Amino acid sequence: SVRPHSGLQKQVLALFRQAFRVARTKPCEAQEEMKAIVRHEFRQHLDIKKADVERIEYLIRRGKKQLDRISGPNVSAVASVSPRQRGGSPS
């Protein structure tokens, strides 16, 4: 039988759906890139244990803040910054 989602799981899923909704409000040329970044951000944390509630709550808060920043009408594209792009010598 299928278990119902926990409260945290529901929050994570809601954040994912909200991020995709925001991506759909952006210009066509930016939508796929934004969706790819969202997928990447969520996949990056797939290995977090369900019991690590503190970390999950932190990531949800961080995700909501990032989403608030890009939700505005003046934002037409976003860029993902990998550790290699933050400075230092190119590899």
FENQUI-V692381 format. One record per run of one state. SS is the DSSP state (@ for helix, = for strand, . for the rest). FROM is the first residue (numbers start at 1). TO is the last residue. If there is no record, write none. Layout:
<<SS:FROM:TO> <SS:FROM:TO>>
This chain:
<<.:1:6> <@:7:24> <.:25:27> <@:28:43> <.:44:52> <@:53:71> <.:72:82> <@:83:86> <.:87:91>>
